[in-house]
Amino acid sequence: MVNQSMAALGNNRSTIRELFEYGNQRAAVVGRENVFDFSLGNPNVPAPDAVRQVILEEAAGDPIALHGYTSAQGAADVRTALADDLNRRFGTAYTGDSLYLTVGAAAALSCAFKAVACPGDEIAVLAPYFPEYLMFIESGAGAKAVVVPPSVQDFQIDFDALGQRLNEHTKAVVINSPNNPSGAVYSEQTIRRLAELLREKEKQYGHPIYLISDEPYRELVYDGVQVPFVPNFYDDTIVCYSYSKSLSLPGERIGYVLVPPQAADSADLYAAVCGAGRALGYVCAPSLFQRVVARCTGLTGDLAVYKTNRDLLYDGLTAMGYRCVKPAGAFYLFPQTLEPDDRAFCERAKKYDLLVVPGTDFGAPGHMRISYCVATDTIRRALPLFEKLAAEYR
């Protein structure tokens, strides 16, 4: 007998992955160019040229040192370099001892959740959210995920809804800004208000409430928007970061957990993150790409491509009558579907080989996620099909 809950997870793949596989099947029938796959958040902008150059330089070095194990939490000089970059950009005073390098953001989140969660604990998840949060929290960390409904007018935080769901069992709150799937960026006002609420609840319940800030899209913002650095507003913050989006390296799986020294019980918390990495088998992130990100951190791919795609898609869809909050970051559009049943709408879209993800998967029914990290020409050719789809509802 195998673990049936794990078998269920393995047999029931996410909607996003199912759509991706469906797109591959359709491409074999109608041609890849005739399938408009907006399902997967896979960067289509190449990594900065510096990344390739650094890879070549590192690969020319001592292969034993390059490909050997590092310390479980990551090479000390790499962690120091990343801490120095954060200090330069955000006015902090971190050392490498605040960083734990991970196999991407998924591992960072899994380690953070497992580090803080004790039996009976709850972790509040703000919708719309990355669907795998629920898996990481409940199946991975053994905590209860409590979903907070979204404020669909602007995709900032519904503080009334959040306040109603915080209680003595709340151990952490998860935020994701810039947000997947909405592209919303929490304003400084929102972060300040959230910090104030959590401090009040910490006093009320007599224990820390950690704010786990999932930040793989931190650098992907447009129109001069600034992303508040959350630890500068709330002491009990844990940051989970990935270079998958900023450096266009999703397949290389490299990221980190930041445990700021001002966080409650920071020494024990950092030890718990290390222990979670050990328990989950996430020790020693890929050594080559530790070296690469240490030398390339702070760089990004060509964000102008994403902005062009965003503007083309947003302007085109809203002109057709689709309602949408204009995203300030990431590379997703999250319009309302033209009928309340978003799954039915997304299924109907398949008739035109438009592959979009139902908002229900992200805790926001009545919406669809469109990933615009695709070729600009794909968006141009897809717009007439979105128009035909919209015409069915007039």
Order of alpha helices (4+ residues) and beta strands (2+ residues): alpha-alpha-beta-alpha-alpha-alpha-beta-alpha-beta-beta-alpha-beta-alpha-beta-beta-beta-alpha-alpha-alpha-beta-alpha-beta-beta-beta-alpha
